[in-house]
Amino acid sequence: MHYEYKTEMTCSQVISFDINDHIITNIVFYGGCNGNLKAIAKLVDGWTVEKIEEYLLGNTCGRRPTSCADQLAKAVRAAYNETHAA
């Protein structure tokens, strides 16, 4: 399933990705630090929701209480919860 997540408090505005059960692939950040976000997307491609949360949830950017990486962790959890809602 393809999913798009509107970010909050980051330079990137949207994160899109595919979720198949709990595996995340084809991650694309729109906006933000292009090179860094392409690298993050490549590094975590094929990871599970849980592994992305383990490594990225809670990361901050400067004085902001979140980051693009943190937003990705939140996005994949939201997508997983939506696809597994009863």
MIKOLLUM-654231 format. One record per residue (C-alpha): y, x, z; residue in one letter. Coordinates in steps of 0.02 Angstrom, whole numbers, plus 32768, in hexadecimal, padded with zeros to 4 digits. Layout:
YXZA
...
***
This chain:
800080008000M
80AE80417FD7H
812C803A8064Y
81E8805A8070E
824080788115Y
82FC8072812EK
832A810181A2T
83A680FC8231E
842281838267M
83E8820581E6T
842B824C8144C
8397820580E4S
83A8814B80C6Q
82F781198094V
8248816280A1I
81C38122802BS
810981478034F
805C81008018D
7FEB80CF80A7I
7F3080B78090N
7EE280838135D
7F34810A81A1H
7F4A8194811EI
7FFB81B780DEI
801D81FB802ET
80A782047FAAN
813682198027I
81E682197FDFV
828882258041F
832581E07FEFY
83BF823F802AG
83C282C780ACG
839B8380809EC
833D83807FF9N
82DD8423800AG
82AB840C80C0N
8274835980A6L
820D8385800CK
81B7840A8076A
819283908103I
814E83128086A
80D98395803BK
809E83D580E4L
806E832C812BV
802982DD808BD
7F7B829D80B1G
7F95829C816EW
7F6C820881DAT
7FEE819C8230V
7FB681E582D7E
7FC5829A829FK
8073827D8256I
80A8822D82FAE
805C82BD835EE
80BF83418300Y
816182E982D1L
8188825B834BL
8219828883BCG
826383138350N
8320830F8353T
83A7834F82DDC
843F839E832EG
848A832483ABR
8435828F835DR
83A9823D83C0P
833B823A8324T
831B829B8283S
82D1827B81D7C
822A82BA8219A
8234824582AFD
826181B6823BQ
81C781DD81D1L
815A81D0826CA
81A881298296K
819780EF81E2A
80DE811381D4V
80BB80BB8279R
811E80228240A
80BF801F819CA
8018803181F4Y
80437FA6826FN
807C7F3581E1E
7FDE7F52817BT
7F6E7F348213H
7FC87E9C825CA
7F537E10828CA
***
